[in-house]
Amino acid sequence: MQASSYFHIPELGRQDAKKLKKELDKIPGVRSVAVSVATGRVAVDYDTTATDKLRLQRAIADMGYGALLISNEERRT
């Protein structure tokens, strides 16, 4: 089953965005990664049989970033 998770990373720079996308794309089950430097948001589409939102959040933290998981309601604003 496919799912999407959204994260907010304050003060995200262009080089940070490239690093995040590259590293998240390596995680088994990740289908796509979109990073917006302007909003500091990261969207990840993934296969739930291979990974989950908490693993993604841990991977972001392991890269040295504090990522807040955004709920669907917050994502719309």
HELIX and SHEET records of a PDB file:
HELIX    1   1 ARG A   14  ASP A   25  1                                  12    
HELIX    2   2 LYS A   53  ASP A   62  1                                  10    
HELIX    3   3 ASN A   72  ARG A   75  1                                   4    
SHEET    1   A 4 VAL A  30  SER A  36  0                                        
SHEET    2   A 4 ARG A  41  ASP A  47 -1                                        
SHEET    3   A 4 GLN A   2  HIS A   8 -1                                        
SHEET    4   A 4 LEU A  68  ILE A  70 -1                                        
END                                                                             
